[in-house]
Amino acid sequence: MQPSAVSALRPHFEFPLKGEQVATRLLIGSALLLASFVVPILPALFVVGYGVQVMRRAAAGDAPRMHAWQDWGGLLSDGFRGWVISLVFFLPGVIVFLGGYGIYFVSFLSASGLSGNESNAAVMLPLLIGMGSMFAGFGLGTLLFVLASVLFPAALAHYAAENRFAAAFHFRRWWRAVRANPLGWLIAWLIVVGLFSVVYLVALTAYFTIFLICLLPFLLLPLYFYIMLVGASLFGDVYREGRGRAAAPAS
């Protein structure tokens, strides 16, 4: 990568770690994620809302920074809307996954319930159908998840910029921003995926020691929050650049 490109990316990686009261603000986000294990969903919605507001500021062209935890009603509203938008994009993959495994489970029960007088073909056919459905569900579900992970940030950035829930589903409008800056979107996506891969390796390594397993939630949650902040800032900035290019008159 060129030095100028590295310099442009550096603020997105540094802002969660530099500035006034960043440690406290990072700790609050991590604590809310930890609290979501006790009170399902609700605390995490505030964290999602915080990420949406980081993305909104980046889409407006503001320098990335850790803003104060305030306007909790606004955080909850943004978080809930962001969660619903993610649900719309990722739910098809979940349905396909569960559908494939569900058909496999039913077919296994059907084969197990057949009497010993049944032919081998009658026993094997449900099992083959179930296995085929499970592998098809896994393959198609994975494809849908990857596709959703590519499209969802653009939809969320458009919602954050417009501050209207319906804006996330104005496909043609936010697709113009993606099409105007495809390399930027690809780089941002690869960075976020790469960071999550590193966290996965950290978690995998922790499973080999009892001490690290006990500390795993306290290690992973700050990392997840950090990656969310970096991704929100990156995608918001890439959206701003793509939207500007799409709006520029053709030369």
BELNORUR-V117149 format. One record per pair of residues at least 6 apart in sequence whose C-alpha atoms are under 7 Angstrom apart, sorted by the first residue. I is the first residue (numbers start at 1). J is the second residue. If there is no record, write none. Layout:
BEGIN
((I	J) (I	J))
END
This chain:
BEGIN
((11	64) (12	64) (12	230) (12	233) (12	234) (13	230) (15	64) (15	65) (15	66) (16	22) (16	65) (16	66) (16	226) (22	66) (25	68) (29	47) (29	225) (30	221) (30	222) (30	225) (32	43) (32	44) (32	47) (33	43) (33	44) (33	221) (35	43) (36	42) (36	43) (36	44) (45	76) (45	79) (45	80) (46	75) (46	76) (46	79) (47	79) (48	79) (48	82) (49	75) (49	76) (49	78) (49	79) (50	75) (51	228) (51	229) (51	232) (52	78) (52	160) (52	232) (54	232) (54	233) (55	157) (55	160) (55	232) (55	233) (55	236) (56	160) (56	161) (56	236) (58	64) (58	233) (58	236) (58	237) (59	161) (59	236) (59	237) (59	239) (59	240) (60	240) (61	237) (61	240) (64	233) (81	165) (82	156) (86	152) (89	148) (89	152) (90	145) (90	148) (93	141) (93	142) (93	144) (93	145) (94	141) (96	137) (96	141) (97	137) (97	138) (97	141) (99	137) (100	133) (100	134) (100	136) (100	137) (101	134) (103	130) (103	133) (104	130) (104	131) (104	133) (104	134) (107	126) (107	127) (107	130) (108	126) (108	127) (108	130) (110	126) (111	123) (111	126) (111	127) (114	123) (153	235) (154	174) (154	239) (155	168) (155	169) (155	174) (156	168) (157	235) (157	236) (157	239) (158	167) (158	168) (158	174) (159	165) (159	167) (159	168) (176	246) (177	239) (177	242) (177	243) (177	246) (178	185) (178	242) (180	242) (180	245) (180	246) (181	242) (184	238) (185	238) (188	234) (188	235) (192	227) (192	231) (195	227) (203	216) (206	212) (206	213) (206	216) (207	213))
END
